[in-house]
Amino acid sequence: MTHDYELIVIGSGPAGRRAAIQAAKLGKSVLVVEGRCRVGGVSVHTGTIPSKTLRETALNLSGWRERGFYGRS
């Protein structure tokens, strides 16, 4: 069985996901090839996105960004 695709995306990280979604919205047939067990790429599951989210949450909850307002800059 053969399939014809107008776009083949290698990797389902942020860029690949965005490309696949845009192409599908434009009516293109898309195939996403991912080498890992989960889609989303390394940055979503083990890399920068979870760590940045955790950092931003900690800064907001601790009031670190607002310290200048209270005279502690």
PQR file with spaces between the fields and no chain letter, atoms N, CA, C, O and H, PARSE charges and radii, in Angstrom:
ATOM       1  N    MET     1       0.846   -1.169    0.000 -0.4000 1.5000
ATOM       2  CA   MET     1       0.000    0.000    0.000 -0.0000 2.0000
ATOM       3  C    MET     1       0.901    1.245    0.000  0.5500 1.7000
ATOM       4  O    MET     1       1.785    1.366    0.848 -0.5500 1.4000
ATOM       5  N    THR     2       0.688    2.136   -0.913 -0.4000 1.5000
ATOM       6  CA   THR     2       1.473    3.370   -0.970 -0.0000 2.0000
ATOM       7  C    THR     2       0.602    4.561   -0.633  0.5500 1.7000
ATOM       8  O    THR     2      -0.597    4.584   -0.909 -0.5500 1.4000
ATOM       9  H    THR     2      -0.031    2.038   -1.602  0.4000 1.0000
ATOM      10  N    HIS     3       1.234    5.542   -0.032 -0.4000 1.5000
ATOM      11  CA   HIS     3       0.548    6.774    0.322 -0.0000 2.0000
ATOM      12  C    HIS     3       1.330    7.942   -0.258  0.5500 1.7000
ATOM      13  O    HIS     3       2.561    7.926   -0.294 -0.5500 1.4000
ATOM      14  H    HIS     3       2.209    5.523    0.193  0.4000 1.0000
ATOM      15  N    ASP     4       0.620    8.927   -0.700 -0.4000 1.5000
ATOM      16  CA   ASP     4       1.257   10.153   -1.172 -0.0000 2.0000
ATOM      17  C    ASP     4       0.954   11.265   -0.184  0.5500 1.7000
ATOM      18  O    ASP     4      -0.202   11.500    0.168 -0.5500 1.4000
ATOM      19  H    ASP     4      -0.379    8.940   -0.671  0.4000 1.0000
ATOM      20  N    TYR     5       2.000   11.948    0.261 -0.4000 1.5000
ATOM      21  CA   TYR     5       1.846   13.060    1.190 -0.0000 2.0000
ATOM      22  C    TYR     5       2.431   14.312    0.554  0.5500 1.7000
ATOM      23  O    TYR     5       3.425   14.254   -0.171 -0.5500 1.4000
ATOM      24  H    TYR     5       2.939   11.758   -0.025  0.4000 1.0000
ATOM      25  N    GLU     6       1.806   15.426    0.835 -0.4000 1.5000
ATOM      26  CA   GLU     6       2.317   16.694    0.334 -0.0000 2.0000
ATOM      27  C    GLU     6       3.396   17.261    1.253  0.5500 1.7000
ATOM      28  O    GLU     6       4.222   18.069    0.828 -0.5500 1.4000
ATOM      29  H    GLU     6       0.999   15.473    1.424  0.4000 1.0000
ATOM      30  N    LEU     7       3.381   16.832    2.518 -0.4000 1.5000
ATOM      31  CA   LEU     7       4.395   17.261    3.463 -0.0000 2.0000
ATOM      32  C    LEU     7       4.701   16.124    4.422  0.5500 1.7000
ATOM      33  O    LEU     7       3.793   15.511    4.983 -0.5500 1.4000
ATOM      34  H    LEU     7       2.710   16.176    2.864  0.4000 1.0000
ATOM      35  N    ILE     8       5.978   15.847    4.604 -0.4000 1.5000
ATOM      36  CA   ILE     8       6.421   14.885    5.608 -0.0000 2.0000
ATOM      37  C    ILE     8       7.260   15.659    6.615  0.5500 1.7000
ATOM      38  O    ILE     8       8.263   16.277    6.259 -0.5500 1.4000
ATOM      39  H    ILE     8       6.716   16.345    4.148  0.4000 1.0000
ATOM      40  N    VAL     9       6.840   15.619    7.877 -0.4000 1.5000
ATOM      41  CA   VAL     9       7.523   16.345    8.946 -0.0000 2.0000
ATOM      42  C    VAL     9       8.320   15.345    9.769  0.5500 1.7000
ATOM      43  O    VAL     9       7.783   14.344   10.243 -0.5500 1.4000
ATOM      44  H    VAL     9       6.025   15.116    8.167  0.4000 1.0000
ATOM      45  N    ILE    10       9.607   15.627    9.933 -0.4000 1.5000
ATOM      46  CA   ILE    10      10.475   14.776   10.736 -0.0000 2.0000
ATOM      47  C    ILE    10      10.575   15.396   12.129  0.5500 1.7000
ATOM      48  O    ILE    10      11.169   16.461   12.300 -0.5500 1.4000
ATOM      49  H    ILE    10      10.043   16.440    9.548  0.4000 1.0000
ATOM      50  N    GLY    11       9.995   14.731   13.114 -0.4000 1.5000
ATOM      51  CA   GLY    11      10.020   15.221   14.491 -0.0000 2.0000
ATOM      52  C    GLY    11       8.776   16.007   14.832  0.5500 1.7000
ATOM      53  O    GLY    11       8.294   16.811   14.034 -0.5500 1.4000
ATOM      54  H    GLY    11       9.511   13.866   12.975  0.4000 1.0000
ATOM      55  N    SER    12       8.260   15.770   16.023 -0.4000 1.5000
ATOM      56  CA   SER    12       7.017   16.423   16.447 -0.0000 2.0000
ATOM      57  C    SER    12       7.260   17.466   17.535  0.5500 1.7000
ATOM      58  O    SER    12       6.391   17.725   18.367 -0.5500 1.4000
ATOM      59  H    SER    12       8.651   15.118   16.672  0.4000 1.0000
ATOM      60  N    GLY    13       8.448   18.057   17.517 -0.4000 1.5000
ATOM      61  CA   GLY    13       8.732   19.142   18.455 -0.0000 2.0000
ATOM      62  C    GLY    13       7.944   20.381   18.087  0.5500 1.7000
ATOM      63  O    GLY    13       7.101   20.327   17.191 -0.5500 1.4000
ATOM      64  H    GLY    13       9.154   17.846   16.840  0.4000 1.0000
ATOM      65  N    PRO    14       8.194   21.490   18.751 -0.5600 1.5000
ATOM      66  CA   PRO    14       7.408   22.704   18.508  0.2800 2.0000
ATOM      67  C    PRO    14       7.371   23.136   17.043  0.5500 1.7000
ATOM      68  O    PRO    14       6.306   23.497   16.542 -0.5500 1.4000
ATOM      69  N    ALA    15       8.495   23.108   16.352 -0.4000 1.5000
ATOM      70  CA   ALA    15       8.522   23.536   14.947 -0.0000 2.0000
ATOM      71  C    ALA    15       7.806   22.542   14.047  0.5500 1.7000
ATOM      72  O    ALA    15       7.031   22.936   13.175 -0.5500 1.4000
ATOM      73  H    ALA    15       9.360   22.815   16.758  0.4000 1.0000
ATOM      74  N    GLY    16       8.061   21.258   14.253 -0.4000 1.5000
ATOM      75  CA   GLY    16       7.403   20.241   13.443 -0.0000 2.0000
ATOM      76  C    GLY    16       5.903   20.221   13.643  0.5500 1.7000
ATOM      77  O    GLY    16       5.136   20.077   12.691 -0.5500 1.4000
ATOM      78  H    GLY    16       8.690   20.938   14.960  0.4000 1.0000
ATOM      79  N    ARG    17       5.496   20.366   14.889 -0.4000 1.5000
ATOM      80  CA   ARG    17       4.062   20.386   15.190 -0.0000 2.0000
ATOM      81  C    ARG    17       3.389   21.577   14.512  0.5500 1.7000
ATOM      82  O    ARG    17       2.319   21.447   13.918 -0.5500 1.4000
ATOM      83  H    ARG    17       6.119   20.483   15.662  0.4000 1.0000
ATOM      84  N    ARG    18       4.022   22.720   14.610 -0.4000 1.5000
ATOM      85  CA   ARG    18       3.477   23.933   14.007 -0.0000 2.0000
ATOM      86  C    ARG    18       3.368   23.800   12.485  0.5500 1.7000
ATOM      87  O    ARG    18       2.363   24.189   11.890 -0.5500 1.4000
ATOM      88  H    ARG    18       4.891   22.826   15.093  0.4000 1.0000
ATOM      89  N    ALA    19       4.405   23.251   11.869 -0.4000 1.5000
ATOM      90  CA   ALA    19       4.403   23.061   10.423 -0.0000 2.0000
ATOM      91  C    ALA    19       3.295   22.104    9.992  0.5500 1.7000
ATOM      92  O    ALA    19       2.589   22.360    9.017 -0.5500 1.4000
ATOM      93  H    ALA    19       5.221   22.935   12.352  0.4000 1.0000
ATOM      94  N    ALA    20       3.147   21.009   10.719 -0.4000 1.5000
ATOM      95  CA   ALA    20       2.118   20.022   10.380 -0.0000 2.0000
ATOM      96  C    ALA    20       0.717   20.603   10.526  0.5500 1.7000
ATOM      97  O    ALA    20      -0.144   20.374    9.677 -0.5500 1.4000
ATOM      98  H    ALA    20       3.720   20.801   11.512  0.4000 1.0000
ATOM      99  N    ILE    21       0.492   21.345   11.585 -0.4000 1.5000
ATOM     100  CA   ILE    21      -0.832   21.941   11.795 -0.0000 2.0000
ATOM     101  C    ILE    21      -1.150   22.968   10.714  0.5500 1.7000
ATOM     102  O    ILE    21      -2.258   22.982   10.178 -0.5500 1.4000
ATOM     103  H    ILE    21       1.192   21.532   12.274  0.4000 1.0000
ATOM     104  N    GLN    22      -0.185   23.826   10.393 -0.4000 1.5000
ATOM     105  CA   GLN    22      -0.409   24.842    9.356 -0.0000 2.0000
ATOM     106  C    GLN    22      -0.722   24.194    8.015  0.5500 1.7000
ATOM     107  O    GLN    22      -1.647   24.614    7.319 -0.5500 1.4000
ATOM     108  H    GLN    22       0.715   23.814   10.829  0.4000 1.0000
ATOM     109  N    ALA    23       0.049   23.171    7.652 -0.4000 1.5000
ATOM     110  CA   ALA    23      -0.178   22.494    6.379 -0.0000 2.0000
ATOM     111  C    ALA    23      -1.552   21.825    6.352  0.5500 1.7000
ATOM     112  O    ALA    23      -2.251   21.883    5.340 -0.5500 1.4000
ATOM     113  H    ALA    23       0.800   22.831    8.218  0.4000 1.0000
ATOM     114  N    ALA    24      -1.940   21.193    7.454 -0.4000 1.5000
ATOM     115  CA   ALA    24      -3.249   20.544    7.517 -0.0000 2.0000
ATOM     116  C    ALA    24      -4.372   21.568    7.411  0.5500 1.7000
ATOM     117  O    ALA    24      -5.389   21.308    6.767 -0.5500 1.4000
ATOM     118  H    ALA    24      -1.372   21.145    8.276  0.4000 1.0000
ATOM     119  N    LYS    25      -4.199   22.726    8.037 -0.4000 1.5000
ATOM     120  CA   LYS    25      -5.211   23.788    7.928 -0.0000 2.0000
ATOM     121  C    LYS    25      -5.362   24.273    6.493  0.5500 1.7000
ATOM     122  O    LYS    25      -6.439   24.711    6.087 -0.5500 1.4000
ATOM     123  H    LYS    25      -3.373   22.938    8.560  0.4000 1.0000
ATOM     124  N    LEU    26      -4.275   24.193    5.726 -0.4000 1.5000
ATOM     125  CA   LEU    26      -4.312   24.596    4.320 -0.0000 2.0000
ATOM     126  C    LEU    26      -4.780   23.466    3.404  0.5500 1.7000
ATOM     127  O    LEU    26      -4.762   23.596    2.180 -0.5500 1.4000
ATOM     128  H    LEU    26      -3.400   23.838    6.055  0.4000 1.0000
ATOM     129  N    GLY    27      -5.198   22.356    4.014 -0.4000 1.5000
ATOM     130  CA   GLY    27      -5.749   21.252    3.248 -0.0000 2.0000
ATOM     131  C    GLY    27      -4.728   20.285    2.682  0.5500 1.7000
ATOM     132  O    GLY    27      -5.063   19.478    1.815 -0.5500 1.4000
ATOM     133  H    GLY    27      -5.212   22.250    5.009  0.4000 1.0000
ATOM     134  N    LYS    28      -3.507   20.345    3.146 -0.4000 1.5000
ATOM     135  CA   LYS    28      -2.449   19.455    2.669 -0.0000 2.0000
ATOM     136  C    LYS    28      -2.486   18.133    3.431  0.5500 1.7000
ATOM     137  O    LYS    28      -2.894   18.083    4.592 -0.5500 1.4000
ATOM     138  H    LYS    28      -3.235   21.001    3.851  0.4000 1.0000
ATOM     139  N    SER    29      -2.060   17.075    2.770 -0.4000 1.5000
ATOM     140  CA   SER    29      -1.941   15.786    3.460 -0.0000 2.0000
ATOM     141  C    SER    29      -0.568   15.735    4.107  0.5500 1.7000
ATOM     142  O    SER    29       0.448   15.987    3.459 -0.5500 1.4000
ATOM     143  H    SER    29      -1.729   17.115    1.827  0.4000 1.0000
ATOM     144  N    VAL    30      -0.548   15.404    5.402 -0.4000 1.5000
ATOM     145  CA   VAL    30       0.665   15.517    6.205 -0.0000 2.0000
ATOM     146  C    VAL    30       0.959   14.197    6.903  0.5500 1.7000
ATOM     147  O    VAL    30       0.054   13.520    7.392 -0.5500 1.4000
ATOM     148  H    VAL    30      -1.373   15.199    5.929  0.4000 1.0000
ATOM     149  N    LEU    31       2.233   13.846    6.942 -0.4000 1.5000
ATOM     150  CA   LEU    31       2.707   12.709    7.718 -0.0000 2.0000
ATOM     151  C    LEU    31       3.750   13.236    8.690  0.5500 1.7000
ATOM     152  O    LEU    31       4.691   13.918    8.284 -0.5500 1.4000
ATOM     153  H    LEU    31       2.968   14.396    6.545  0.4000 1.0000
ATOM     154  N    VAL    32       3.588   12.921    9.982 -0.4000 1.5000
ATOM     155  CA   VAL    32       4.570   13.299   10.995 -0.0000 2.0000
ATOM     156  C    VAL    32       5.296   12.032   11.427  0.5500 1.7000
ATOM     157  O    VAL    32       4.670   11.052   11.831 -0.5500 1.4000
ATOM     158  H    VAL    32       2.823   12.366   10.312  0.4000 1.0000
ATOM     159  N    VAL    33       6.624   12.061   11.337 -0.4000 1.5000
ATOM     160  CA   VAL    33       7.453   10.924   11.727 -0.0000 2.0000
ATOM     161  C    VAL    33       8.151   11.291   13.030  0.5500 1.7000
ATOM     162  O    VAL    33       8.894   12.272   13.089 -0.5500 1.4000
ATOM     163  H    VAL    33       7.133   12.856   11.008  0.4000 1.0000
ATOM     164  N    GLU    34       7.912   10.503   14.070 -0.4000 1.5000
ATOM     165  CA   GLU    34       8.500   10.762   15.385 -0.0000 2.0000
ATOM     166  C    GLU    34       9.239    9.513   15.836  0.5500 1.7000
ATOM     167  O    GLU    34       8.684    8.415   15.798 -0.5500 1.4000
ATOM     168  H    GLU    34       7.309    9.707   14.022  0.4000 1.0000
ATOM     169  N    GLY    35      10.470    9.671   16.258 -0.4000 1.5000
ATOM     170  CA   GLY    35      11.284    8.535   16.675 -0.0000 2.0000
ATOM     171  C    GLY    35      11.078    8.107   18.118  0.5500 1.7000
ATOM     172  O    GLY    35      11.525    7.030   18.513 -0.5500 1.4000
ATOM     173  H    GLY    35      10.920   10.564   16.289  0.4000 1.0000
ATOM     174  N    ARG    36      10.414    8.926   18.899 -0.4000 1.5000
ATOM     175  CA   ARG    36      10.199    8.595   20.316 -0.0000 2.0000
ATOM     176  C    ARG    36       8.800    8.028   20.526  0.5500 1.7000
ATOM     177  O    ARG    36       7.983    8.000   19.605 -0.5500 1.4000
ATOM     178  H    ARG    36      10.051    9.800   18.578  0.4000 1.0000
ATOM     179  N    CYS    37       8.539    7.582   21.735 -0.4000 1.5000
ATOM     180  CA   CYS    37       7.238    6.986   22.057 -0.0000 2.0000
ATOM     181  C    CYS    37       6.130    8.022   22.168  0.5500 1.7000
ATOM     182  O    CYS    37       4.956    7.709   21.966 -0.5500 1.4000
ATOM     183  H    CYS    37       9.203    7.604   22.482  0.4000 1.0000
ATOM     184  N    ARG    38       6.510    9.273   22.494 -0.4000 1.5000
ATOM     185  CA   ARG    38       5.506   10.320   22.685 -0.0000 2.0000
ATOM     186  C    ARG    38       5.759   11.462   21.705  0.5500 1.7000
ATOM     187  O    ARG    38       6.903   11.802   21.404 -0.5500 1.4000
ATOM     188  H    ARG    38       7.463    9.528   22.658  0.4000 1.0000
ATOM     189  N    VAL    39       4.676   12.037   21.220 -0.4000 1.5000
ATOM     190  CA   VAL    39       4.818   13.199   20.349 -0.0000 2.0000
ATOM     191  C    VAL    39       5.080   14.434   21.200  0.5500 1.7000
ATOM     192  O    VAL    39       4.739   14.465   22.383 -0.5500 1.4000
ATOM     193  H    VAL    39       3.747   11.761   21.465  0.4000 1.0000
ATOM     194  N    GLY    40       5.677   15.435   20.603 -0.4000 1.5000
ATOM     195  CA   GLY    40       5.935   16.671   21.325 -0.0000 2.0000
ATOM     196  C    GLY    40       7.393   17.064   21.355  0.5500 1.7000
ATOM     197  O    GLY    40       7.712   18.226   21.610 -0.5500 1.4000
ATOM     198  H    GLY    40       5.954   15.409   19.642  0.4000 1.0000
ATOM     199  N    GLY    41       8.278   16.135   21.105 -0.4000 1.5000
ATOM     200  CA   GLY    41       9.696   16.454   21.091 -0.0000 2.0000
ATOM     201  C    GLY    41      10.318   16.469   22.474  0.5500 1.7000
ATOM     202  O    GLY    41       9.625   16.423   23.491 -0.5500 1.4000
ATOM     203  H    GLY    41       8.019   15.192   20.899  0.4000 1.0000
ATOM     204  N    VAL    42      11.634   16.534   22.489 -0.4000 1.5000
ATOM     205  CA   VAL    42      12.397   16.496   23.733 -0.0000 2.0000
ATOM     206  C    VAL    42      12.098   17.709   24.595  0.5500 1.7000
ATOM     207  O    VAL    42      11.974   17.586   25.813 -0.5500 1.4000
ATOM     208  H    VAL    42      12.197   16.571   21.663  0.4000 1.0000
ATOM     209  N    SER    43      11.979   18.886   23.979 -0.4000 1.5000
ATOM     210  CA   SER    43      11.805   20.098   24.772 -0.0000 2.0000
ATOM     211  C    SER    43      10.501   20.096   25.564  0.5500 1.7000
ATOM     212  O    SER    43      10.419   20.715   26.625 -0.5500 1.4000
ATOM     213  H    SER    43      12.080   18.986   22.989  0.4000 1.0000
ATOM     214  N    VAL    44       9.501   19.420   25.065 -0.4000 1.5000
ATOM     215  CA   VAL    44       8.212   19.380   25.761 -0.0000 2.0000
ATOM     216  C    VAL    44       8.254   18.447   26.962  0.5500 1.7000
ATOM     217  O    VAL    44       7.684   18.761   28.007 -0.5500 1.4000
ATOM     218  H    VAL    44       9.567   18.918   24.203  0.4000 1.0000
ATOM     219  N    HIS    45       8.921   17.302   26.830 -0.4000 1.5000
ATOM     220  CA   HIS    45       8.867   16.275   27.869 -0.0000 2.0000
ATOM     221  C    HIS    45      10.034   16.296   28.850  0.5500 1.7000
ATOM     222  O    HIS    45       9.844   16.022   30.034 -0.5500 1.4000
ATOM     223  H    HIS    45       9.384   17.046   25.981  0.4000 1.0000
ATOM     224  N    THR    46      11.219   16.611   28.387 -0.4000 1.5000
ATOM     225  CA   THR    46      12.369   16.516   29.283 -0.0000 2.0000
ATOM     226  C    THR    46      13.276   17.733   29.240  0.5500 1.7000
ATOM     227  O    THR    46      14.204   17.836   30.042 -0.5500 1.4000
ATOM     228  H    THR    46      11.374   16.834   27.425  0.4000 1.0000
ATOM     229  N    GLY    47      13.033   18.634   28.344 -0.4000 1.5000
ATOM     230  CA   GLY    47      13.968   19.732   28.138 -0.0000 2.0000
ATOM     231  C    GLY    47      13.539   21.054   28.711  0.5500 1.7000
ATOM     232  O    GLY    47      13.209   21.156   29.892 -0.5500 1.4000
ATOM     233  H    GLY    47      12.280   18.550   27.693  0.4000 1.0000
ATOM     234  N    THR    48      13.546   22.052   27.884 -0.4000 1.5000
ATOM     235  CA   THR    48      13.450   23.430   28.339 -0.0000 2.0000
ATOM     236  C    THR    48      12.058   23.865   28.766  0.5500 1.7000
ATOM     237  O    THR    48      11.928   24.659   29.698 -0.5500 1.4000
ATOM     238  H    THR    48      13.814   21.970   26.925  0.4000 1.0000
ATOM     239  N    ILE    49      11.032   23.379   28.125 -0.4000 1.5000
ATOM     240  CA   ILE    49       9.691   23.886   28.442 -0.0000 2.0000
ATOM     241  C    ILE    49       9.277   23.562   29.873  0.5500 1.7000
ATOM     242  O    ILE    49       8.835   24.472   30.574 -0.5500 1.4000
ATOM     243  H    ILE    49      11.137   22.734   27.368  0.4000 1.0000
ATOM     244  N    PRO    50       9.393   22.303   30.360 -0.5600 1.5000
ATOM     245  CA   PRO    50       9.021   22.053   31.756  0.2800 2.0000
ATOM     246  C    PRO    50       9.868   22.846   32.755  0.5500 1.7000
ATOM     247  O    PRO    50       9.344   23.341   33.753 -0.5500 1.4000
ATOM     248  N    SER    51      11.173   22.968   32.493 -0.4000 1.5000
ATOM     249  CA   SER    51      12.022   23.680   33.443 -0.0000 2.0000
ATOM     250  C    SER    51      11.699   25.173   33.461  0.5500 1.7000
ATOM     251  O    SER    51      11.707   25.790   34.526 -0.5500 1.4000
ATOM     252  H    SER    51      11.599   22.565   31.683  0.4000 1.0000
ATOM     253  N    LYS    52      11.418   25.757   32.308 -0.4000 1.5000
ATOM     254  CA   LYS    52      11.061   27.177   32.271 -0.0000 2.0000
ATOM     255  C    LYS    52       9.714   27.421   32.936  0.5500 1.7000
ATOM     256  O    LYS    52       9.528   28.425   33.623 -0.5500 1.4000
ATOM     257  H    LYS    52      11.412   25.256   31.443  0.4000 1.0000
ATOM     258  N    THR    53       8.790   26.515   32.735 -0.4000 1.5000
ATOM     259  CA   THR    53       7.477   26.645   33.373 -0.0000 2.0000
ATOM     260  C    THR    53       7.617   26.581   34.886  0.5500 1.7000
ATOM     261  O    THR    53       7.010   27.380   35.599 -0.5500 1.4000
ATOM     262  H    THR    53       8.941   25.699   32.177  0.4000 1.0000
ATOM     263  N    LEU    54       8.404   25.646   35.376 -0.4000 1.5000
ATOM     264  CA   LEU    54       8.623   25.514   36.811 -0.0000 2.0000
ATOM     265  C    LEU    54       9.315   26.760   37.367  0.5500 1.7000
ATOM     266  O    LEU    54       8.955   27.241   38.442 -0.5500 1.4000
ATOM     267  H    LEU    54       8.897   24.997   34.796  0.4000 1.0000
ATOM     268  N    ARG    55      10.297   27.277   36.647 -0.4000 1.5000
ATOM     269  CA   ARG    55      11.019   28.474   37.089 -0.0000 2.0000
ATOM     270  C    ARG    55      10.076   29.674   37.164  0.5500 1.7000
ATOM     271  O    ARG    55      10.073   30.395   38.162 -0.5500 1.4000
ATOM     272  H    ARG    55      10.590   26.886   35.775  0.4000 1.0000
ATOM     273  N    GLU    56       9.288   29.891   36.131 -0.4000 1.5000
ATOM     274  CA   GLU    56       8.360   31.023   36.114 -0.0000 2.0000
ATOM     275  C    GLU    56       7.338   30.918   37.235  0.5500 1.7000
ATOM     276  O    GLU    56       6.997   31.921   37.861 -0.5500 1.4000
ATOM     277  H    GLU    56       9.292   29.305   35.321  0.4000 1.0000
ATOM     278  N    THR    57       6.850   29.721   37.491 -0.4000 1.5000
ATOM     279  CA   THR    57       5.878   29.513   38.568 -0.0000 2.0000
ATOM     280  C    THR    57       6.504   29.832   39.914  0.5500 1.7000
ATOM     281  O    THR    57       5.886   30.492   40.750 -0.5500 1.4000
ATOM     282  H    THR    57       7.127   28.906   36.982  0.4000 1.0000
ATOM     283  N    ALA    58       7.729   29.365   40.127 -0.4000 1.5000
ATOM     284  CA   ALA    58       8.415   29.637   41.396 -0.0000 2.0000
ATOM     285  C    ALA    58       8.648   31.133   41.583  0.5500 1.7000
ATOM     286  O    ALA    58       8.463   31.654   42.683 -0.5500 1.4000
ATOM     287  H    ALA    58       8.231   28.829   39.448  0.4000 1.0000
ATOM     288  N    LEU    59       9.050   31.825   40.529 -0.4000 1.5000
ATOM     289  CA   LEU    59       9.277   33.266   40.631 -0.0000 2.0000
ATOM     290  C    LEU    59       7.987   34.011   40.944  0.5500 1.7000
ATOM     291  O    LEU    59       7.986   34.930   41.763 -0.5500 1.4000
ATOM     292  H    LEU    59       9.201   31.402   39.635  0.4000 1.0000
ATOM     293  N    ASN    60       6.904   33.632   40.309 -0.4000 1.5000
ATOM     294  CA   ASN    60       5.630   34.296   40.562 -0.0000 2.0000
ATOM     295  C    ASN    60       5.114   34.027   41.967  0.5500 1.7000
ATOM     296  O    ASN    60       4.634   34.939   42.639 -0.5500 1.4000
ATOM     297  H    ASN    60       6.904   32.886   39.643  0.4000 1.0000
ATOM     298  N    LEU    61       5.211   32.783   42.411 -0.4000 1.5000
ATOM     299  CA   LEU    61       4.702   32.445   43.745 -0.0000 2.0000
ATOM     300  C    LEU    61       5.548   33.049   44.853  0.5500 1.7000
ATOM     301  O    LEU    61       5.025   33.382   45.916 -0.5500 1.4000
ATOM     302  H    LEU    61       5.601   32.042   41.864  0.4000 1.0000
ATOM     303  N    SER    62       6.836   33.194   44.625 -0.4000 1.5000
ATOM     304  CA   SER    62       7.709   33.723   45.667 -0.0000 2.0000
ATOM     305  C    SER    62       7.676   35.252   45.742  0.5500 1.7000
ATOM     306  O    SER    62       8.138   35.837   46.722 -0.5500 1.4000
ATOM     307  H    SER    62       7.262   32.923   43.761  0.4000 1.0000
ATOM     308  N    GLY    63       7.135   35.890   44.717 -0.4000 1.5000
ATOM     309  CA   GLY    63       7.116   37.344   44.705 -0.0000 2.0000
ATOM     310  C    GLY    63       8.451   37.959   44.320  0.5500 1.7000
ATOM     311  O    GLY    63       8.655   39.157   44.516 -0.5500 1.4000
ATOM     312  H    GLY    63       6.759   35.415   43.922  0.4000 1.0000
ATOM     313  N    TRP    64       9.363   37.165   43.777 -0.4000 1.5000
ATOM     314  CA   TRP    64      10.708   37.627   43.443 -0.0000 2.0000
ATOM     315  C    TRP    64      10.680   38.816   42.491  0.5500 1.7000
ATOM     316  O    TRP    64      11.480   39.741   42.635 -0.5500 1.4000
ATOM     317  H    TRP    64       9.197   36.191   43.618  0.4000 1.0000
ATOM     318  N    ARG    65       9.779   38.804   41.530 -0.4000 1.5000
ATOM     319  CA   ARG    65       9.715   39.894   40.550 -0.0000 2.0000
ATOM     320  C    ARG    65       9.175   41.186   41.163  0.5500 1.7000
ATOM     321  O    ARG    65       9.488   42.277   40.686 -0.5500 1.4000
ATOM     322  H    ARG    65       9.129   38.052   41.413  0.4000 1.0000
ATOM     323  N    GLU    66       8.385   41.069   42.192 -0.4000 1.5000
ATOM     324  CA   GLU    66       7.786   42.260   42.810 -0.0000 2.0000
ATOM     325  C    GLU    66       8.601   42.789   43.976  0.5500 1.7000
ATOM     326  O    GLU    66       8.149   43.699   44.671 -0.5500 1.4000
ATOM     327  H    GLU    66       8.131   40.183   42.579  0.4000 1.0000
ATOM     328  N    ARG    67       9.800   42.240   44.212 -0.4000 1.5000
ATOM     329  CA   ARG    67      10.593   42.619   45.366 -0.0000 2.0000
ATOM     330  C    ARG    67      10.947   44.110   45.351  0.5500 1.7000
ATOM     331  O    ARG    67      11.060   44.719   46.415 -0.5500 1.4000
ATOM     332  H    ARG    67      10.167   41.501   43.648  0.4000 1.0000
ATOM     333  N    GLY    68      11.125   44.713   44.161 -0.4000 1.5000
ATOM     334  CA   GLY    68      11.438   46.140   44.060 -0.0000 2.0000
ATOM     335  C    GLY    68      10.309   47.018   44.575  0.5500 1.7000
ATOM     336  O    GLY    68      10.554   48.102   45.106 -0.5500 1.4000
ATOM     337  H    GLY    68      11.032   44.218   43.297  0.4000 1.0000
ATOM     338  N    PHE    69       9.101   46.564   44.423 -0.4000 1.5000
ATOM     339  CA   PHE    69       7.942   47.309   44.900 -0.0000 2.0000
ATOM     340  C    PHE    69       7.980   47.447   46.423  0.5500 1.7000
ATOM     341  O    PHE    69       7.499   48.434   46.979 -0.5500 1.4000
ATOM     342  H    PHE    69       8.902   45.684   43.991  0.4000 1.0000
ATOM     343  N    TYR    70       8.550   46.459   47.078 -0.4000 1.5000
ATOM     344  CA   TYR    70       8.617   46.473   48.539 -0.0000 2.0000
ATOM     345  C    TYR    70       9.973   46.976   49.059  0.5500 1.7000
ATOM     346  O    TYR    70      10.272   46.827   50.244 -0.5500 1.4000
ATOM     347  H    TYR    70       8.941   45.657   46.626  0.4000 1.0000
ATOM     348  N    GLY    71      10.788   47.566   48.185 -0.4000 1.5000
ATOM     349  CA   GLY    71      12.058   48.138   48.611 -0.0000 2.0000
ATOM     350  C    GLY    71      13.192   47.149   48.755  0.5500 1.7000
ATOM     351  O    GLY    71      14.143   47.407   49.493 -0.5500 1.4000
ATOM     352  H    GLY    71      10.544   47.687   47.222  0.4000 1.0000
ATOM     353  N    ARG    72      13.114   46.011   48.062 -0.4000 1.5000
ATOM     354  CA   ARG    72      14.154   44.997   48.179 -0.0000 2.0000
ATOM     355  C    ARG    72      14.809   44.691   46.843  0.5500 1.7000
ATOM     356  O    ARG    72      15.201   43.549   46.604 -0.5500 1.4000
ATOM     357  H    ARG    72      12.341   45.802   47.463  0.4000 1.0000
ATOM     358  N    SER    73      14.937   45.669   45.976 -0.4000 1.5000
ATOM     359  CA   SER    73      15.523   45.393   44.649 -0.0000 2.0000
ATOM     360  C    SER    73      17.032   45.324   44.710  0.5500 1.7000
ATOM     361  O    SER    73      17.681   45.101   43.688 -0.5500 1.4000
ATOM     362  H    SER    73      14.619   46.597   46.170  0.4000 1.0000
